[in-house]
Amino acid sequence: MGRDAIAGRLKRLAMEPPIRLLVRAVVKRLPARASTRALWDVSDRPAYLLGLWHAARRAAREGIGAIAAIEFGVAGGNGLVALEREAEAVERESGVSIRVYGFDNGAAGLPAFIGDHRDHPDKWRPGDFPMDEDRLRERLGPRTTLVIGDVAETVPTFYDDPEVPPVGFIAFDLDLYSSTRQALQILSLPGRRTLDHVPLYFDDVEHSISHRFAGELLAIDEFNENHEDVKIDRWRGVESDRPFPEASYLRKMYMAHDLRAIAARSLDRGPLERRLEAVQVPRPPR
Ligand SMILES: C[S@@+](CC[C@H](N)C(=O)[O-])C[C@H]1O[C@@H](n2cnc3c(N)ncnc32)[C@H](O)[C@@H]1O
């Protein structure tokens, strides 16, 4: 058995219950790389780390040297600080530089609701989650930009700044259908810059009160109905080959696919890649 096959078997063994619990405990205690922590869900925000890592790998494959990572809905900023910290770790390992953007309404908190069931007045109230902007700015480093204001106004001009790199990962945590609908424009604006496949995280799709006729789920459905070029789907296969495929955050991971950009692609495979594709590599038994 070759060295790669042995490594593959050991990796699979490490993922078996109950060994996986032991391995994760070890990974938590070691100064592990971002890719290792992304696999073992060792992060304050495993969804953010997984999205960032996947985006950086895709960017590297497409020859893109810098990407943007966005959090929509920042409030006190714990999520944005975690996104910034993980962006630094992913950048260090991947070599892809990552700029971080946080969009929020600031001290005003949640804006006025649309007036019917779609903004879930059964869960939130206007004014919830006010931000202490000065305090948050003290916690943020130079890679992160806070974009304060209603996303209905701030998103349409986002790409006007030529320094903004292609968007690689987005976390949506605006709570409201009306706000999420506006924020999703970032994927469809004329002149947008994104990867062909952008990992997305939606924070509010798995509550017991969640349904497809309100909130983020309705905003996603409407986006797909209204846009031909870009479609949002669940992140297919995200749970495959993971030690904890049942982790609940994986059900909140989606992917935006730029159909027009994909249609324009033609793979330029070298002779080595063609030969490797022709070889059927048997998967080790689970
Ligand atoms: C649940 S909080 C975000 C929590 C944060 N992601 C975290 O993990 O700590 C929701 C935030 O969305 C923001 N928000 C909702 N609708 C918005 C809109 N239309 N424009 C800008 N911000 C909005 C609110 O101001 C609020 O701070």
The ligand as an SDF file (V2000), in Angstrom:
LIG
                    3D

 27 29  0  0  0  0  0  0  0  0999 V2000
  -28.5860   39.5200   14.7340 C   0  0  0  0  0  0  0  0  0  0  0  0
  -27.7540   41.0050   14.4640 S   0  0  0  0  0  0  0  0  0  0  0  0
  -26.1980   40.4800   13.8410 C   0  0  0  0  0  0  0  0  0  0  0  0
  -25.3670   39.6840   14.8090 C   0  0  0  0  0  0  0  0  0  0  0  0
  -23.9320   39.4170   14.3580 C   0  0  0  0  0  0  0  0  0  0  0  0
  -23.8790   38.8010   13.0450 N   0  0  0  0  0  0  0  0  0  0  0  0
  -23.1980   38.5110   15.3390 C   0  0  0  0  0  0  0  0  0  0  0  0
  -22.9970   37.3430   15.0130 O   0  0  0  0  0  0  0  0  0  0  0  0
  -22.8220   38.9780   16.4160 O   0  0  0  0  0  0  0  0  0  0  0  0
  -28.5940   41.6750   13.0700 C   0  0  0  0  0  0  0  0  0  0  0  0
  -28.0110   42.9980   12.5910 C   0  0  0  0  0  0  0  0  0  0  0  0
  -28.5330   43.2600   11.2850 O   0  0  0  0  0  0  0  0  0  0  0  0
  -28.5690   44.6550   11.1020 C   0  0  0  0  0  0  0  0  0  0  0  0
  -29.5200   44.9790   10.0250 N   0  0  0  0  0  0  0  0  0  0  0  0
  -30.7620   44.4520    9.8000 C   0  0  0  0  0  0  0  0  0  0  0  0
  -31.3370   45.0260    8.7260 N   0  0  0  0  0  0  0  0  0  0  0  0
  -30.4290   45.9060    8.2350 C   0  0  0  0  0  0  0  0  0  0  0  0
  -30.4240   46.7960    7.1280 C   0  0  0  0  0  0  0  0  0  0  0  0
  -31.5030   46.9220    6.3100 N   0  0  0  0  0  0  0  0  0  0  0  0
  -29.3260   47.5200    6.8850 N   0  0  0  0  0  0  0  0  0  0  0  0
  -28.2400   47.4150    7.6910 C   0  0  0  0  0  0  0  0  0  0  0  0
  -28.1890   46.6090    8.7780 N   0  0  0  0  0  0  0  0  0  0  0  0
  -29.2760   45.8780    9.0510 C   0  0  0  0  0  0  0  0  0  0  0  0
  -29.0280   45.1770   12.4550 C   0  0  0  0  0  0  0  0  0  0  0  0
  -28.5930   46.5160   12.6110 O   0  0  0  0  0  0  0  0  0  0  0  0
  -28.3970   44.2030   13.4460 C   0  0  0  0  0  0  0  0  0  0  0  0
  -27.2490   44.7620   14.0250 O   0  0  0  0  0  0  0  0  0  0  0  0
  1  2  1  0
  2  3  1  0
  2 10  1  0
  3  4  1  0
  4  5  1  0
  5  6  1  0
  5  7  1  0
  7  8  2  0
  7  9  1  0
 10 11  1  0
 11 12  1  0
 11 26  1  0
 12 13  1  0
 13 14  1  0
 13 24  1  0
 14 15  1  0
 14 23  1  0
 15 16  2  0
 16 17  1  0
 17 18  1  0
 17 23  2  0
 18 19  1  0
 18 20  2  0
 20 21  1  0
 21 22  2  0
 22 23  1  0
 24 25  1  0
 24 26  1  0
 26 27  1  0
M  CHG  2   2   1   9  -1
M  END
$$$$
